[in-house]
Amino acid sequence: MAAPAVGLLFIVTIVPLLFSLGVSLTNLQYGTPAPLAFEGLGNYVRALTADSRFINAMLNTAILLFGGLALQITLGYLIASLLFRLERGRTLILSLLLIPSIVSQVVAGWQGRLIFNATSGPLNALLTMIGIDGPSWLATTDTALLTILLTDTWQWTPFMTLIMLAALQGIPQDILEAATLDGAYGWSLFRLVILPLILPIAAIGILLRSVDIFKTFDLVYILTQGGPGNSSETLTYYTYLQGFKFFSPGYAAALTFIQLIIVVIAAKLFLRFVARQTGQEK
């Protein structure tokens, strides 16, 4: 009885995956007279050793990933801690905070274009009121990647807040009271008691956000299109350029599998770390 579902899953997932793997091992490129030939791991070696633009995209993605996670986790926990202490109006405030996370990334990107507009954006207007000349956020190499990071943080910090609030609400209050009576407070209370208790739930949000940030495309396309130059190109946007602008599906397929390997290894290491910290490692 499960055969139709399994067959459909095989057709829409496994077959395209195997086809892409096969394409990544060839020199397939549209618009060139070169005949189709088997390249083996040539595309992979080229990406990791000879393509400086790919390395730059990897560094940009790493900056977005670690910078975005640091901001969203910190802000999410701080806001969740404030909401946790509220006795009234928590649901209403949380509902309003979640609005940015509900809209699509395309809408968030256009909101970012309005906010970071150098001439008529509200951010530069506020900076001018306090005597600061705002930069051309989307047009300079120093701030283009920062605008993507800030827009992503604005959109998804409420999601991390929701995860952190759920984790805080799941902590048994008798454990906190016992730790307080034993003299734990401030940083020691957070590090030794609260953090181990919220880590299993918080890890879910961290893993989901890590994967989402790693494959950021919409914000890059709407805000900067990888520019100026290639200062804000991410891995997914560079892969898009190779496949749909430079018409090199063989090389683009190899880039996607490199990203798949990175995500799988990183997720495995992160889950092992969480299991070790929570005492669930087998």
N, C-alpha and C positions, 0 to 999 in steps of 0.2 A: 504493500500500500504506500510505502514511502518512496517507491521508485520514481513516480512522476516528479516529485519535489526534488529528489536527488539529481535526476536527469536535468531538470531546469537549472538547478544550481550549477551543475557541471558545465552546461552550455553558456551561461551568462557570466561565469567567473573563471573556471579552470581553463576553458578553451581560449578565451582572450589572453589570459595570463601566459599560457604556453606559447601562443602565437607571438606575443610581445617579446618573450624570451628568445624565440627564434629570430625575430627581426633584429634584436639587439646584437646578435652575433654576425650580422651581415653589414655590408657597406651601403645599404639601401639609401638612396638620396634622389629625390625627384628633380627633374630638369637637368640632369647631367648625362653625358653620353657613356659614362663608365658602366660596364655590365655588372649585374648583380653578382657578388662574390661573397664567399664565407670569410669572415674576418676573425672568428674566434673571440678572444678576449681583447682584441685590438681597441674597440671603442671604450672599454673599461680602463685599459691602460692609458689611453689618450686623455680621458677625463681626469684621472688621478695624477698624471705626471706631466702632461703637456698643455693642459687647458687652464691658463691663468684666470680666465673669466669664470670658469666653474669653481675654482678655489675661492675666488672673490665672492661668488654667490653663496658658497658654503659658510664663509666667515660672516657675511651679512645675516644669513639665517641663524647662525649661532648667537650673534648679538641680539637679534629679535627674540630668540628662544629664551636665553638666560636673563636678558634684561626684562622681557615681558613677564616671565615667571616670577622674578624677584619682586617686581612692582605689584603684580596682581595678587600674589600670595600675601605680601605684607599688607597691602591696602585691604584685601579681602578679610584678613584676620582682624585687623583693627576695626573695620566697620562691623563685622560680625560680633566682636566683643561688645561694642556699644549697643547693638541691637539686642544682644543677649541680656543686657542689663535693663532693657526697657520692659515695663509691665503693661503699658498701653500703647496702641498705635504701631506695634511692631509689624503686623501684617500689611497695613497700609503703606508704611515706609518701604518695606521690602518689595511690595508690588510696584511702587514707583521706581525704585532703584533698578528693577529688572527690565525696564523698558528698553534700554540699549541692547541688551542681550537677545531680545525678541526679534528685533529688526534684522534684516539680512545684511551681510557684509558690504553689499553694493550700496545700500542706503547709508550705512555707517561711513563708507568711503566718501560719498558725496557730502555728508555732514562734515567730515574732516576737511574736504576741499573748501567748504564755506568758512569753517573755523580758522584754518591756517592760511587763508587768502592774505597775501602780503599787503594789498591796498585797501580792501574793504572788509577784511575778516575781523570778528569781534576780539580775537586774542591780541592782535597788534594794536587795536584801538585801546584796549585796557592797558597794554604796556606803554603806549604813548601818554596816557593820562598820568602815569607815575614817572614819566621822564625817561623812558627806555625806548630806544629805536628797535622795533621788532625786525627780525631778519626775514628774508624771503624763504619761508619755511620749506616750500616745495621745490625751490629752484636752486638751492645751494647744496653742495655735496656734504657739508657739515651737518645739515638739519633734515635732509630728505628722509633718511632712514629713521631718524628720531620721530618724525611726524607719523610714520607708519606704526612705530612702537607705541606712541601715545594714543593714537586712534584705537589700536587694538586693546590697549589697557582700559580706555574709556568704555569700550563696548563690553569687555568680558570680565572686568573686576566684579560687577554684580553677580556673575555666575560663581566666581570663587567665594564671594560673600555668602551666597546661599549654601555652598558646600561646607564652608567653615562653620556657619551657624548650625547646620544639621549636626556637625561633629561635636560642637560645644553642647548642644542640647542632649546629646547621647552620653555625656559624661555623668556617671553616678555622683550625685551631690555629696553622699556620705564619704566618698574617697577624697573629695576636695576639702571637706570639713576636717577629716582626719589628718590630711597633710598640713592644713593650716595650724591645727593644734600641735603638730609636731615641729612647728617652726618654719615651715616652707612658705615663702612669700616672694612676690616679684618674679625675677628672672629664674630663681631656683624652682619656684612652683611651676612656672611654664615649662622649663626644660626637663624636669624630672617627673612631672605628673601630667600636666595638660598635653604636652606634645606627644608622648607615647600613646595617649588615649585617643587623640584626634587623628593620628597619623594614618590608620587604616582607611578612614573615610576621606580624609584630605588627599590621600594618595590617588584616589579615583579621579578627583578633580584635576590634580596636577598632571596625571597621565593624559587625560582627555585634552587639557589645554596644551600640553607639550606637542601632541600630535597635530592639533589644529594650528598652532603657531608654526610648526615645522613646514606645513604645507600651505602657508599663507600665499594666496594668489590675488584674490579680489581686491584687497586694499592696495597692493602694489600696482595693479592694473589701473585702478581708479585714481589713485593719488599721484603717482610719479612715473608709472610705466618703466620702472627700473632706473630712471635717471635722477639727477643729471649724469650723463655718461652711463656708467653701470654701477653707480655708488649705492643704489638701493635695490639691486637685483637680488632676488632670492632663488633658491634652488628650483622651486616649482615654476617661477616666472621664466627663468633661463631655459628650463626644459620646454616650456611652451614656445619660446622663441625658436629653439632648435627644431621643434616638430612642425610648427605652423607658420613661421616666418622664414626660416632658412631651409625648410622642406628636407630635413634630415631625420626621418623617422627611425632609422637604425641607431643613430647616435642618441636621439631623444629617448628611445626605449632603454638604452644602456643607462642613461642618467636616472630614469625612474627606478630601475632595479638597484642601483647604488643607493638611492634614497630609501628603498624598501629594506635593504640590508641594514642601513644605519638605524632606521626606526625599530626594527625587530630586535637588534642587539641592545640598543639603548633601553627599550621597554623591558627586556629581559633583565638587564642589570638593575634597573630601577625597582622592579618588582622583587628581585632577590634582596636588594637593600632594605626595602620596606618589610619583607618577611623576617629578615634578620633583626631589625630594630624592634619588631613586635613579638619576637619569639615564636614565629610560625614557620620558620625555615625547617625543612625536613632533611 
